[in-house]
Amino acid sequence: NLTGGSIIEIAVHCPKLSCVDLTGCLRVQDAAILELIKSALQLAWLSISNCELLGKQTLAAITDWGEGLTHLEMLGCSSMSKKDIFRFREKVVGRMEVVTEADDDESMHK
């Protein structure tokens, strides 16, 4: 399982990353995502699903630094409140596709 330190090392040494799947990386924290977003300038696709330690600092980093990001999956991010996720989606609407539990809830009610 990757740690925040290993994510930072990858980000610093692989700045041309375009797709990163961190699904289930339980030890990754906000600082690692900030460094990834700031270092991997070609990053277009990111999954942070089930990364339970990530919070609103990750959402702020993606909002502020993730200009090239077009797809974000964030299912099971239990440290992020629904309110914070809703506000984040409002900020990035039209800029990137964001997949969350809310999407699953909506599809179940159709």
Buried (B, 14 or more C-beta within 10 A) or exposed (E): EBBBBBBBBBBEEEEEBEEBEBBBBEBBBBBBBBBBBBBBEEBBBBBBBBBBBBBBEBBBBBBEBBEBBEEBBBBBBEBBEEEBBEEBBEEBEEEBEBBBBBEEEEEEEE
